[in-house]
Each structure stands twice: as structure tokens, then as C-alpha cells.
């Protein structure tokens, strides 16, 4: 990414990224982007949820969020959020002062050391030994000598806490909390390193978004690439379809709000062949391309892939006919190398194609071509313009959810394209299925169809068709078919799907 930025803008950020102003408010604005991608350690499902709940506004809060976004520390997130919003801490002020940067919540190993040192009167060396002891006590099997050692530690801690005007009951609670938390506490230095890398990605995502996303998706494929492209488009960035004279080997920024599809991301087009294609530009026509790229690198399979996804639309906008012409041309050219003879052969086959019916490219053809060479549909959609308008009108009247993002805990009909249906046997040997469905915006979800539903509607479902499905979100934020309340009535279940 830094290489692309330097090549295009002449800005060398190699040194600058280690001197970013962490008080820049735009970084924390970017962190609240619901469609954020590629933010180090903070783009995962758990971290995203925590970011949404905590809404970090400074580096310390990013640091805390980072440390809590894993099993163990996440148990403290509720206390962190409530105490950030003004709730009182259960600990005395002297302990709160040590935990000030984490709103009175135990989070970092360094805080544990400081509590033992300042409250219990232990040296830092002793405190570090106790930290290792507590880690051993966090295991299922505990050594007898470690338990005895812990009893000695607690007695000394209570004695030190009493000198700091902390009552015995509270001192025992603090000691127990320290022991419980120490087994999964996070090292602050480690969290800080991670969080600064998050800051770097936030900076680049906010100030160099098109470069950031171009680099982020360079090596993505299939559904992962599709999902990221949809999220990028949702943020107002246009993804431009591949073009033989404009597209680079990888995804590349062409303006502040546009990214060009990379040739290497077309199935069957390697980095070597796409590099050779870029090297020999510009091309004045399709045949000019064929002449300039004659090599073992750019094979007929590569050219067919390029035709199918529309890189030659500028020269020949009927992809199906061009595929026919090129296939026949490749078969008949044999060992001919003279360009004049090759040109004459190409023109002859082109004239013949005009007399052959059924060579007009249909919308179904375009959908098939994209699915074959991208692994998903992005520039084409199974939803016709007429259907899309109708669904938009239904959405305005609050009759349906328009996309998976709008699906909530309440069951509601949502327009979907059923692209795949895989049948399984559940643990009771009953029929169930997993449905791969796509919404109006190209986002895909895998949805289980359990036996209670599958037995009534499974046979009615056809892949490649558009439906209105009743969908809802469960407690784990997953999109599910049906509704959260149990439904037994077959008639009501059948009303949960409508073929369009």
C-alpha cells in the first residue's frame, strides 16, 4: 500500500506512519465506520461489537478495546463501559487511581503488579513472582505448594492494604479479583504495540482510503473478495469493471472515489500473464491485443476469460459473439503468423457471425460469465431493474427489509437470490440444509434451514431463483430463516417464502 501511494502521489510515508498524531479525532471517527475493513485487530466480529459499545475516543480507549477483544478480558467489558459512562467503581480510591486509564477496571498485567506493589507493599520483583504464581493457579490442576504460597501472599496483601486504610473484606475481594483476572490478563506493552498498528491502519484508511482498500483486497478471492467489494461500494467508492487499457495487475485507485478491478483477480489470469498484458499496452482493437500478446503466457483460455468479463467491451460490446469469433479464429489460424492473413481470417469469421442467430449476450450470460471468472456476481445482478424498483418501493412502505443489514430480531420478509442449497442430515438423521443467499446489494449469507422448516418447504426451493424469505437475527447476530418463536403450523411455515 505504501508503495502504491508513493508511486502515485510521490508521498513517502515509511517514516511518517511511526509519528502519527494519536490525538487526531478523524482516527476515532474512522473507527466508528460500520463497514470498516482491514483495521488491525479491530475488524473482527467481537472487536467490532466492542468498538460499537465502547466508542473509543482516544488511544487509551483503543488500547483497552484491543486488550478486551479476546476470551477472558472481555468479561470486564461491561464494567469498563458502565464506568466510562459514569458508574462508580467497586474499588477504593487508591486502587481506582492505579486503574484510572481503564476506568477502574483491571485489564493489564502492569496494573496487577502496581496494585501488589502500591497496595500490598510488595517489591516489583516480588509482584512479578506473584503474577507467575497466579498464572499457575489459573490452571485446572494446582500444586499444593502454590496454594500455600498464595495464602501467604494474601495475608501480606491484606496487611499492606490495611495500612492503606482498606478494610479486610475489600482487601480480600481485591486479592481474589487479581487472582481470577491474572490468568488471562493482557500485557500493556503488547496491547500498545497492537493498538499503534491499528492507528496506522486507521490513518491510512481515513486519509488514503482508495489506496488502502486497493492493497487490502489485492490477494482476496471468492466470497471474501465479494463481501469486501460490497462493503467498499457501500462507502461510496465505485469499483470500476476491468478494462484492457486501464486496469493494472492488481486493484488500483483511479480517483479519490474509484478503484479499478485488477486483471490478476480474474480466474485463469495469472500475475505473469496480466503483467505481460500491462507491459504491452496500449491496444487499439481486440485484434491488436491478440497480435501484441502472442506468447505462451497469454493463452486462449486467458483471452476467453478476459472477453467474458468485458475487458474488451470498448472494442466489441457483444461478449457472446466475440467469444464465438475468437474460438473459431483460434481453431482455424493454426500456424499462420502473417498478420495480414490473420486479419483477413478474423474479418471473415466476424462476417459469418453476423448471419448466425442466438449470439446476442443476455443478462443471464453476463451473470454466468461473472460467476465463472470472478467466483461471484458484482457488476451484474440476478435482480432485474424492474424487481429492484418494486423492492425499493416496498421498503419505503416498511413492508420488507431491503438488505441483510436491515434484518433485525423481528422476523420480516427480505428479497434474496438463492445461489446454492446443500442438503445434510442433522444429529437425529433428519433432513436439513444450508442455503447460500444474496441480497440486493450482492452481500451473501449462509443460512441454516433446520428440519422443522426443511420438511415443509425444502422441496419447493430452487437454486437460481429469487424469493422473499422471512429472516431475523438471533442472539449471536446471525441471519436466520423463519422467526425466533417456535412455529409448528405447516401453513404458516409455507407463508415464510414467496417465489418472485
Secondary structure as the mmCIF struct_conf table of DSSP 4:
data_model
#
loop_
_struct_conf.conf_type_id
_struct_conf.id
_struct_conf.beg_label_comp_id
_struct_conf.beg_label_asym_id
_struct_conf.beg_label_seq_id
_struct_conf.end_label_comp_id
_struct_conf.end_label_asym_id
_struct_conf.end_label_seq_id
HELX_RH_AL_P HELX_RH_AL_P1 UNK A 2 UNK A 9
TURN_TY1_P TURN_TY1_P1 UNK A 14 UNK A 15
HELX_RH_3T_P HELX_RH_3T_P1 UNK A 16 UNK A 19
TURN_TY1_P TURN_TY1_P2 UNK A 22 UNK A 23
HELX_RH_AL_P HELX_RH_AL_P2 UNK A 25 UNK A 31
TURN_TY1_P TURN_TY1_P3 UNK A 32 UNK A 32
TURN_TY1_P TURN_TY1_P4 UNK A 34 UNK A 35
TURN_TY1_P TURN_TY1_P5 UNK A 40 UNK A 42
BEND BEND1 UNK A 43 UNK A 44
HELX_RH_AL_P HELX_RH_AL_P3 UNK A 45 UNK A 54
BEND BEND2 UNK A 58 UNK A 58
HELX_RH_AL_P HELX_RH_AL_P4 UNK A 59 UNK A 68
BEND BEND3 UNK A 69 UNK A 70
TURN_TY1_P TURN_TY1_P6 UNK A 71 UNK A 72
HELX_RH_3T_P HELX_RH_3T_P2 UNK A 73 UNK A 76
HELX_RH_AL_P HELX_RH_AL_P5 UNK A 77 UNK A 84
TURN_TY1_P TURN_TY1_P7 UNK A 85 UNK A 86
HELX_LH_PP_P HELX_LH_PP_P1 UNK A 87 UNK A 89
BEND BEND4 UNK A 90 UNK A 91
HELX_RH_AL_P HELX_RH_AL_P6 UNK A 93 UNK A 98
TURN_TY1_P TURN_TY1_P8 UNK A 99 UNK A 99
HELX_RH_3T_P HELX_RH_3T_P3 UNK A 100 UNK A 102
TURN_TY1_P TURN_TY1_P9 UNK A 103 UNK A 104
STRN STRN1 UNK A 108 UNK A 108
HELX_RH_AL_P HELX_RH_AL_P7 UNK A 109 UNK A 118
TURN_TY1_P TURN_TY1_P10 UNK A 119 UNK A 120
HELX_RH_AL_P HELX_RH_AL_P8 UNK A 124 UNK A 137
TURN_TY1_P TURN_TY1_P11 UNK A 138 UNK A 138
BEND BEND5 UNK A 139 UNK A 141
HELX_RH_AL_P HELX_RH_AL_P9 UNK A 144 UNK A 163
TURN_TY1_P TURN_TY1_P12 UNK A 164 UNK A 165
HELX_RH_AL_P HELX_RH_AL_P10 UNK A 168 UNK A 182
TURN_TY1_P TURN_TY1_P13 UNK A 183 UNK A 184
STRN STRN2 UNK A 186 UNK A 186
HELX_RH_AL_P HELX_RH_AL_P11 UNK A 188 UNK A 207
BEND BEND6 UNK A 208 UNK A 208
HELX_RH_AL_P HELX_RH_AL_P12 UNK A 209 UNK A 216
TURN_TY1_P TURN_TY1_P14 UNK A 217 UNK A 219
HELX_RH_AL_P HELX_RH_AL_P13 UNK A 222 UNK A 234
TURN_TY1_P TURN_TY1_P15 UNK A 235 UNK A 236
STRN STRN3 UNK A 238 UNK A 240
HELX_LH_PP_P HELX_LH_PP_P2 UNK A 241 UNK A 242
TURN_TY1_P TURN_TY1_P16 UNK A 244 UNK A 246
BEND BEND7 UNK A 249 UNK A 250
STRN STRN4 UNK A 252 UNK A 255
TURN_TY1_P TURN_TY1_P17 UNK A 256 UNK A 257
STRN STRN5 UNK A 258 UNK A 260
HELX_LH_PP_P HELX_LH_PP_P3 UNK A 261 UNK A 262
HELX_RH_3T_P HELX_RH_3T_P4 UNK A 263 UNK A 265
BEND BEND8 UNK A 266 UNK A 266
TURN_TY1_P TURN_TY1_P18 UNK A 267 UNK A 268
HELX_RH_AL_P HELX_RH_AL_P14 UNK A 271 UNK A 279
TURN_TY1_P TURN_TY1_P19 UNK A 280 UNK A 280
BEND BEND9 UNK A 284 UNK A 285
HELX_RH_AL_P HELX_RH_AL_P15 UNK A 286 UNK A 292
TURN_TY1_P TURN_TY1_P20 UNK A 293 UNK A 293
BEND BEND10 UNK A 295 UNK A 298
HELX_RH_AL_P HELX_RH_AL_P16 UNK A 300 UNK A 308
TURN_TY1_P TURN_TY1_P21 UNK A 309 UNK A 315
HELX_RH_AL_P HELX_RH_AL_P17 UNK A 319 UNK A 333
TURN_TY1_P TURN_TY1_P22 UNK A 334 UNK A 335
HELX_RH_AL_P HELX_RH_AL_P18 UNK A 339 UNK A 353
TURN_TY1_P TURN_TY1_P23 UNK A 354 UNK A 355
TURN_TY1_P TURN_TY1_P24 UNK A 357 UNK A 358
BEND BEND11 UNK A 360 UNK A 360
HELX_LH_PP_P HELX_LH_PP_P4 UNK A 361 UNK A 362
HELX_RH_AL_P HELX_RH_AL_P19 UNK A 363 UNK A 374
BEND BEND12 UNK A 375 UNK A 376
BEND BEND13 UNK A 378 UNK A 380
BEND BEND14 UNK A 382 UNK A 383
HELX_RH_AL_P HELX_RH_AL_P20 UNK A 385 UNK A 396
TURN_TY1_P TURN_TY1_P25 UNK A 397 UNK A 398
BEND BEND15 UNK A 399 UNK A 400
STRN STRN6 UNK A 401 UNK A 401
BEND BEND16 UNK A 403 UNK A 403
HELX_RH_3T_P HELX_RH_3T_P5 UNK A 404 UNK A 406
BEND BEND17 UNK A 409 UNK A 410
STRN STRN7 UNK A 412 UNK A 425
TURN_TY1_P TURN_TY1_P26 UNK A 427 UNK A 428
BEND BEND18 UNK A 429 UNK A 429
STRN STRN8 UNK A 431 UNK A 438
TURN_TY1_P TURN_TY1_P27 UNK A 440 UNK A 441
BEND BEND19 UNK A 442 UNK A 442
STRN STRN9 UNK A 444 UNK A 449
HELX_RH_AL_P HELX_RH_AL_P21 UNK A 451 UNK A 457
HELX_RH_3T_P HELX_RH_3T_P6 UNK A 458 UNK A 460
TURN_TY1_P TURN_TY1_P28 UNK A 463 UNK A 464
STRN STRN10 UNK A 465 UNK A 473
TURN_TY1_P TURN_TY1_P29 UNK A 475 UNK A 476
BEND BEND20 UNK A 477 UNK A 477
STRN STRN11 UNK A 479 UNK A 481
BEND BEND21 UNK A 482 UNK A 482
BEND BEND22 UNK A 484 UNK A 485
HELX_RH_AL_P HELX_RH_AL_P22 UNK A 490 UNK A 494
TURN_TY1_P TURN_TY1_P30 UNK A 495 UNK A 496
STRN STRN12 UNK A 497 UNK A 499
#
